[in-house]
Amino acid sequence: MSAPAAYSHFGIEVAAYDATIVRYIPHYRELLDTIAGWLVGHVPEGGLVIDLGAGTGALAATVAAALPTATLELVDADAGMLAAARTRLGDAARVRTRQADFAEPLPPCAAVVASLALHHVAEPAAKQALYAAIHAALAPGGVLLIGDCVLHDRGPGEARVRAAWAAHMQAHGMTAAEAAEAFARWDAEDHYLPLATELDLLAAAGFARPDVYWRRGPCAVYGGFRE
Ligand SMILES: C[S@@+](CC[C@H](N)C(=O)[O-])C[C@H]1O[C@@H](n2cnc3c(N)ncnc32)[C@H](O)[C@@H]1O
């Protein structure tokens, strides 16, 4: 699980990230809103929410709006992305950033969230270890919510989902060749697992009832509560 020195994933420069990610990822806004919505009622007043791979802070800003009293910690390996997140979220005392790898220890918290970030963890064993560390950091009743692409290279649904994904990119101004080039680049860089495998890793890491809270196109929101 190596931390990137400078962020270039999805081929996006930091300054262009927010405008570009919605062209690449179908239903991105809905994914963020789903995660924030599922936090409501499960984070006590002042409770800490950790956003892993926070990037430019789109998810953290959505969570901050949904939970006006929560404290937020944005974790990311990339200093440029965190600088953009600080600009977006302002210097509110309840928001802090930490430049760190996912593998570094987590403080005790009420919730952990991540959007389009944990597919950077290459090995399933490392992902299970990360899920176990998150489970240990969560207070009883705390929740892990992951929004990510779960497209994988087996099964009859794959071609159908990819076609709809490519159509989304083309509807947002990309050519078919550019969409194909993006898929080729992501296939080489990213580590998407079948959703069933993700649920198995969560269960093995200690989440008693891992579940899927939303799924649309190539993306899903899944995770579990610490019981
Ligand atoms: C595609 S961006 C997603 C950003 C944001 N969560 C969003 O929804 O747009 C993935 C982020 O994960 C960060 N990242 C990737 N691998 C990491 C690692 N091993 N440790 C910490 N951050 C990492 C990258 O720097 C990047 O900001």
The ligand as a Tripos MOL2 file, in Angstrom:
@<TRIPOS>MOLECULE
LIG
   27    29     1     0     0
SMALL
NO_CHARGES

@<TRIPOS>ATOM
      1 C1         -9.6120    9.4160   -6.4010 C.3       1 LIG1
      2 S1         -9.0400   10.3490   -5.0200 S.3       1 LIG1
      3 C2        -10.5500   10.4670   -4.1150 C.3       1 LIG1
      4 C3        -10.6330   11.7480   -3.3710 C.3       1 LIG1
      5 C4        -11.9440   12.0470   -2.6870 C.3       1 LIG1
      6 N1        -12.2040   11.1140   -1.5890 N.3       1 LIG1
      7 C5        -13.1130   12.0790   -3.6480 C.2       1 LIG1
      8 O1        -14.1640   11.5310   -3.3650 O.co2     1 LIG1
      9 O2        -12.9930   12.7070   -4.6990 O.co2     1 LIG1
     10 C6         -8.0700    9.2060   -4.0250 C.3       1 LIG1
     11 C7         -7.2800    9.8820   -2.9170 C.3       1 LIG1
     12 O3         -6.6570    8.8540   -2.1250 O.3       1 LIG1
     13 C8         -5.3320    9.2760   -1.8120 C.3       1 LIG1
     14 N2         -4.5150    8.0730   -1.5650 N.ar      1 LIG1
     15 C9         -4.2220    7.0840   -2.4280 C.ar      1 LIG1
     16 N3         -3.4840    6.1320   -1.8410 N.ar      1 LIG1
     17 C10        -3.2990    6.5270   -0.5560 C.ar      1 LIG1
     18 C11        -2.6490    5.9470    0.5720 C.ar      1 LIG1
     19 N4         -2.0350    4.7670    0.4810 N.pl3     1 LIG1
     20 N5         -2.6880    6.6100    1.7370 N.ar      1 LIG1
     21 C12        -3.3210    7.8160    1.8410 C.ar      1 LIG1
     22 N6         -3.9690    8.4100    0.8020 N.ar      1 LIG1
     23 C13        -3.9610    7.7650   -0.3810 C.ar      1 LIG1
     24 C14        -4.8730   10.0680   -3.0140 C.3       1 LIG1
     25 O4         -3.8180   10.9500   -2.6970 O.3       1 LIG1
     26 C15        -6.1580   10.7920   -3.4140 C.3       1 LIG1
     27 O5         -6.2770   12.0700   -2.8520 O.3       1 LIG1
@<TRIPOS>BOND
     1     1     2 1
     2     2     3 1
     3     2    10 1
     4     3     4 1
     5     4     5 1
     6     5     6 1
     7     5     7 1
     8     7     8 2
     9     7     9 1
    10    10    11 1
    11    11    12 1
    12    11    26 1
    13    12    13 1
    14    13    14 1
    15    13    24 1
    16    14    15 ar
    17    14    23 ar
    18    15    16 ar
    19    16    17 ar
    20    17    18 ar
    21    17    23 ar
    22    18    19 1
    23    18    20 ar
    24    20    21 ar
    25    21    22 ar
    26    22    23 ar
    27    24    25 1
    28    24    26 1
    29    26    27 1
@<TRIPOS>SUBSTRUCTURE
     1 LIG1         1 GROUP 0 **** ****
